[in-house]
Amino acid sequence: MTATLPATEAAVRPAHRDRNVLRWLGAYTASTVGDSVYYMALAWAATRTGSASQTGLVLAAGSIPRAVLLLGGGVLADRLGPRRVVVASDTARCLVVLGLAGTLLLTSPTVWMLIAVALVFGAVDALFLPAVGALPPRITAASQLARVQGMRGLATRTANVVGAPLGGLAVALGGPVLAFAAAGVLFAVSLPLLLAVRIAPLPAHGAEGPETGAGPARTALRDLTDGLRYIRRHRVLGPLMLVVAVSELGFVGPLNLGLILLSEERGWGASGMGWIVAAFGTGAGLSALLLTVRGRIPRAGLVMSAAVLVGAGAIAAVAYLPSVPLAAAAAVLVGLFAGLGGSLCGALVQSTADPVYLGRVTSVSTLFTHALAPLSYPVTGAAVALWGTGPVFVAGAALCAAGALIGLALAPLRRAELPD
């Protein structure tokens, strides 16, 4: 737990050849696949146990503590160090899920049991997500952060492709018990890899904060308000958080709920929607591969905003193209350009933020992407019922474009660069 990473070693080794980064990537991949298997098992158990409304309640329960506690998770990551929080939260997820698997060997699941597990899992996620986002600058050189974001994107796409079928296979062979057990094993696999990751110490000149001698009297609330003030006053991070908030609100509704409603409206069915979702994943995977191979992208702030703007146009096009192949082609462009913009956004956050504040900065961006943006689902559904899918996709695209235009209009963000 105390191993450190020599700065010179990280500086001379590309991230995709750095064993330290690859250990982190292996741990992240195993944990992310475990997430997918867990959600598959939870959905299956809830469907078999309760009504449709109760199933929705089980699946939504985890989002409540995640949204409420995310900012606190960022404070904790900065206070204790991101690797320590990641290890602790992954251990907790492992124990909770394996405990549920063991319980289901002895008794049948109930709705309230599943809700309780979802609440605990969501609370632990609120600690895990900011900490895992704050780790890359502590394990590699700043010049490698864009490449690490690409590698992380590839891991996420791999988890999406592998996790759901693996969870389905486990459910088919052994029911929810085997699926929950498989998720727990995957979380357990990530732990020794995380423990082997070497962490660079914080720079001695870092901003004053909880890891630089602020003292035990400093309260968590004070740490949080200091972090929010730091973001608001920062020339790049303040505008960047605004871009994330606005563009995510426009992106999430149409591309998640909107695609389902569009497929029903056009008669494309589940298979048509599946092709469009797969096309989006292909585009996002290509953007991640580009960053992994290319590494640093010049004029990152400008490219990020321009990519989101192009992606916004592709979002609007999806709703007006007459066939599944054409809609899938537009979805590839959405994944490619929105994925590139999102990865560059993550790299800019990690390379720009003072490491002392990185957990809190990551928690704010994660709050927008994982907690607040999904609240647009009810609005999206109601809007589709009133005006149809086309206007709703256009409105979402306009929000994404507004976020991109904010990035293009604000010079500090437009001129932001990744380190050489």
KACOR-V791066 format. One record per pair of residues at least 12 apart in sequence whose C-alpha atoms are under 8 Angstrom apart, sorted by the first residue. I is the first residue (numbers start at 0). J is the second residue. Records with the same first field share a line. If there is no record, write none. Layout:
I: J + J
This chain:
0: 83 + 194 + 195
1: 197 + 198
2: 196 + 197 + 198
3: 197 + 198 + 199 + 200
4: 138 + 197 + 198 + 199 + 200
5: 199
6: 139 + 140 + 199
9: 138 + 139 + 140
10: 139 + 140 + 142
13: 143
14: 139 + 143 + 146 + 147
15: 146 + 147 + 150 + 291
19: 138 + 195 + 196 + 197
20: 138 + 139 + 147 + 196
22: 192 + 193 + 195 + 196
23: 192 + 193 + 196
24: 150 + 151 + 154
25: 189 + 192
26: 188 + 189 + 190 + 192 + 193
27: 151 + 154 + 189
28: 154 + 155 + 157 + 158
29: 185 + 186 + 188 + 189
30: 89 + 185 + 186 + 188 + 189
31: 154 + 155 + 158
32: 157 + 158 + 159 + 161 + 162 + 182 + 185
33: 162 + 181 + 182 + 183 + 184 + 185 + 186
34: 162 + 182
35: 158 + 159 + 162 + 163 + 166
36: 162 + 163 + 165 + 166 + 167 + 178 + 179 + 181 + 182
37: 96 + 166 + 178 + 179 + 182
39: 163 + 166 + 167 + 178
40: 166 + 167 + 170 + 175 + 178 + 179
41: 58 + 113 + 175
42: 54 + 57 + 58
43: 170 + 175
44: 108 + 175
45: 57 + 110 + 113
48: 108 + 109 + 110
49: 109 + 110
53: 110
56: 114
57: 110 + 113 + 114 + 117
58: 114 + 117
60: 114 + 117 + 118 + 121
61: 114 + 117 + 118 + 119 + 120 + 121 + 122
62: 118 + 121 + 370
63: 118 + 121
64: 118 + 119 + 121 + 122 + 125
65: 121 + 122 + 123 + 124 + 125 + 370
66: 125 + 366 + 369 + 370 + 371
68: 122 + 125 + 126
69: 125 + 126 + 128 + 129 + 362 + 363 + 365 + 366
70: 125 + 223 + 359 + 362 + 363 + 366
71: 125 + 126 + 219 + 223
72: 125 + 126 + 127 + 128 + 129 + 130 + 358 + 359 + 362
73: 126 + 129 + 130 + 357 + 358 + 359 + 360 + 361 + 362
74: 219 + 222 + 223 + 358 + 359
75: 126 + 358
76: 126 + 129 + 130 + 133 + 358 + 359
77: 209 + 210 + 355 + 356 + 357 + 358 + 359
78: 209 + 210
79: 210
80: 130
81: 129 + 130 + 131 + 133 + 134 + 358
82: 130 + 131 + 134 + 193 + 198
84: 126 + 127 + 130
85: 126 + 127 + 130 + 131
86: 190 + 193 + 194
88: 123 + 124 + 126 + 127
89: 127 + 186 + 187 + 189 + 190
90: 186 + 187 + 190
91: 123
92: 120 + 123 + 183 + 186
93: 182 + 183 + 184 + 186 + 187
94: 183
95: 116 + 120
96: 116 + 179 + 180 + 182 + 183
97: 179 + 180 + 182 + 183 + 184
99: 116 + 176 + 179
100: 175 + 176 + 177 + 179 + 180
101: 176
103: 176
104: 176
128: 362 + 365
129: 358 + 359 + 361 + 362 + 365
130: 358 + 361
132: 358 + 361
133: 349 + 357 + 358 + 361
135: 147 + 349
136: 349 + 350 + 354
137: 198 + 199 + 200 + 201
138: 196 + 197 + 198 + 199
141: 350 + 417 + 418 + 419
142: 295 + 417 + 418 + 419
143: 294 + 295
144: 294 + 295 + 346 + 349 + 350
145: 290 + 291 + 294 + 295 + 296 + 342 + 343 + 346 + 417
146: 290 + 291 + 292 + 293 + 294 + 295
147: 291
148: 287 + 290 + 291 + 342 + 343 + 345 + 346
149: 286 + 287 + 288 + 289 + 290 + 291 + 342
150: 287 + 288 + 290 + 291
151: 287
152: 283 + 284 + 287 + 342
153: 284 + 287 + 288
156: 280 + 283 + 284
166: 178 + 181
169: 181
201: 354 + 355
202: 354
205: 353 + 354 + 355
206: 353 + 355
207: 355
208: 222 + 355 + 356
209: 222 + 355
210: 355
211: 355
223: 359
226: 356 + 359 + 360
227: 359 + 360
230: 360
234: 411 + 412
235: 351 + 411 + 412 + 415
236: 348 + 351 + 352
238: 405 + 406 + 409 + 412
239: 344 + 406 + 412
240: 363 + 364
241: 402 + 405
242: 402 + 403 + 405 + 406
243: 364 + 367 + 368 + 402
244: 364 + 367 + 368 + 372 + 402
245: 398 + 399 + 401 + 402
246: 307 + 398 + 399 + 400 + 401 + 402 + 403
247: 367 + 368 + 372 + 399
248: 372 + 373 + 375 + 395 + 398 + 399
249: 394 + 395 + 396 + 397 + 398 + 399
250: 311 + 314 + 395 + 396 + 398 + 399
251: 372 + 373 + 375 + 376
252: 372 + 373 + 375 + 376 + 379 + 395
253: 314 + 379 + 391 + 392 + 395
254: 314
256: 376 + 379 + 380
257: 379 + 380 + 383 + 388 + 391 + 392
258: 272
259: 272
260: 383 + 388
261: 318 + 388
267: 323
271: 323
274: 323 + 327
275: 323 + 326 + 327 + 330
276: 327 + 330
278: 327 + 328 + 330 + 331 + 334
279: 327 + 330 + 331 + 332 + 333 + 334 + 335
280: 331 + 334
281: 331 + 334 + 335
282: 330 + 331 + 332 + 333 + 334 + 335 + 336 + 338
283: 331 + 333 + 334 + 335 + 336 + 337 + 338 + 339
284: 334 + 335 + 338
285: 335
286: 334 + 335 + 336 + 338 + 339
287: 338 + 339 + 342
290: 339
295: 417 + 418 + 419
296: 417
297: 416 + 417
298: 413 + 414 + 415 + 416 + 417
299: 343 + 347 + 413 + 414 + 415 + 416 + 417
300: 343 + 344 + 347 + 406 + 412 + 413 + 414 + 415 + 416
301: 406 + 407 + 412 + 413 + 414 + 415
302: 340
303: 339 + 340 + 341 + 343 + 344
304: 340 + 402 + 403 + 404 + 406 + 407 + 413
305: 340 + 403 + 407
306: 336 + 337 + 339 + 340
307: 336 + 337 + 340 + 399 + 400 + 403
308: 399 + 400 + 403 + 404
309: 333 + 336
310: 332 + 333 + 334 + 335 + 336 + 337
311: 333 + 337 + 395 + 396 + 397 + 399 + 400
312: 396 + 400
313: 329 + 330 + 332 + 333
314: 329 + 330 + 333 + 392 + 393 + 395 + 396
315: 389 + 392 + 393 + 395 + 396
316: 329
317: 329 + 330 + 392
318: 388 + 389 + 392
319: 389
346: 417
347: 415 + 416 + 417
348: 360 + 361
350: 417 + 418
379: 391
